[in-house]
Amino acid sequence: MLSVARRVERYEMAGYEKAISDANDLGLLEIPKTLEITLREETATEANLGRLAKGGEESAGLDH
């Protein structure tokens, strides 16, 4: 399950990276800033899922 969730996160990250690139190419200055915030969130989520996949719930910040 975690591998599927990580794959989805990576897919979303690629989409945000492309959208940021396109917005920069079009000279849209504010849009990339907003998308970069979301990209950082997606990157953090993927990293947490990776830690979970390795059995590190505590290191992923998911203490119960």
C-alpha contacts under 8 A as a table, 3 or more apart, distances in Angstrom:
res1	aa1	res2	aa2	distance
1	M	4	V	5.27
1	M	5	A	6.40
2	L	5	A	4.99
2	L	6	R	6.10
2	L	49	L	6.53
2	L	50	G	7.91
2	L	52	L	7.81
2	L	53	A	6.21
3	S	6	R	5.07
3	S	7	R	6.15
3	S	53	A	7.60
4	V	7	R	5.03
4	V	8	V	6.30
5	A	8	V	5.11
5	A	9	E	6.29
5	A	49	L	7.57
6	R	9	E	5.00
6	R	10	R	6.19
6	R	46	E	5.60
6	R	49	L	6.38
6	R	50	G	7.28
7	R	10	R	5.13
7	R	11	Y	6.16
8	V	11	Y	5.04
8	V	12	E	6.20
9	E	12	E	5.07
9	E	13	M	6.09
9	E	42	E	6.25
9	E	43	T	7.60
9	E	45	T	7.45
9	E	46	E	5.82
10	R	13	M	4.92
10	R	14	A	6.17
10	R	43	T	7.99
10	R	46	E	7.20
11	Y	14	A	5.21
11	Y	15	G	6.39
12	E	15	G	5.05
12	E	16	Y	6.31
12	E	42	E	7.43
13	M	16	Y	5.12
13	M	17	E	6.14
13	M	39	L	5.94
13	M	42	E	6.30
13	M	43	T	7.01
14	A	17	E	5.05
14	A	18	K	6.20
15	G	18	K	5.18
15	G	19	A	6.16
16	Y	19	A	4.98
16	Y	20	I	6.03
16	Y	35	L	6.39
16	Y	36	E	7.62
16	Y	38	T	7.84
16	Y	39	L	6.10
17	E	20	I	5.14
17	E	21	S	6.21
17	E	39	L	7.43
18	K	21	S	5.05
18	K	22	D	6.12
19	A	22	D	5.07
19	A	23	A	6.02
19	A	32	P	7.69
19	A	35	L	7.68
20	I	23	A	5.15
20	I	24	N	6.12
20	I	31	I	7.47
20	I	32	P	4.84
20	I	35	L	6.38
20	I	36	E	7.24
21	S	24	N	5.15
21	S	25	D	6.16
21	S	32	P	7.81
22	D	25	D	4.99
22	D	26	L	6.23
23	A	26	L	5.09
23	A	27	G	6.27
23	A	28	L	5.21
23	A	29	L	7.48
23	A	31	I	6.56
23	A	32	P	6.13
24	N	27	G	5.04
24	N	28	L	5.80
24	N	29	L	6.78
24	N	32	P	6.68
25	D	28	L	7.69
28	L	31	I	5.99
28	L	32	P	7.27
29	L	32	P	6.36
29	L	33	K	7.34
30	E	33	K	5.39
30	E	34	T	6.67
31	I	34	T	5.32
31	I	35	L	6.23
32	P	35	L	4.96
32	P	36	E	5.90
33	K	36	E	5.16
33	K	37	I	6.58
34	T	37	I	5.35
34	T	38	T	6.73
35	L	38	T	5.14
35	L	39	L	6.08
36	E	39	L	4.83
36	E	40	R	6.12
37	I	40	R	5.23
37	I	41	E	6.45
38	T	41	E	5.01
38	T	42	E	6.24
39	L	42	E	5.03
39	L	43	T	6.07
40	R	43	T	4.99
40	R	44	A	6.16
41	E	44	A	5.14
41	E	45	T	6.20
42	E	45	T	5.04
42	E	46	E	6.16
43	T	46	E	5.15
43	T	47	A	6.20
44	A	47	A	5.05
44	A	48	N	6.19
45	T	48	N	5.09
45	T	49	L	6.19
46	E	49	L	5.05
46	E	50	G	6.18
47	A	50	G	4.97
47	A	51	R	6.37
48	N	51	R	5.09
48	N	52	L	6.21
48	N	60	A	4.90
48	N	61	G	7.77
49	L	52	L	4.95
49	L	53	A	6.07
49	L	60	A	7.51
50	G	53	A	5.01
50	G	54	K	6.45
51	R	54	K	5.13
51	R	55	G	6.49
51	R	56	G	5.26
51	R	57	E	6.96
51	R	59	S	6.76
51	R	60	A	5.68
52	L	55	G	4.97
52	L	56	G	5.04
52	L	57	E	5.30
52	L	60	A	6.33
53	A	56	G	7.36
56	G	59	S	5.22
56	G	60	A	6.21
57	E	60	A	5.09
57	E	61	G	6.56
57	E	62	L	5.38
57	E	63	D	6.40
58	E	61	G	5.28
58	E	62	L	5.62
58	E	63	D	5.21
59	S	62	L	7.51
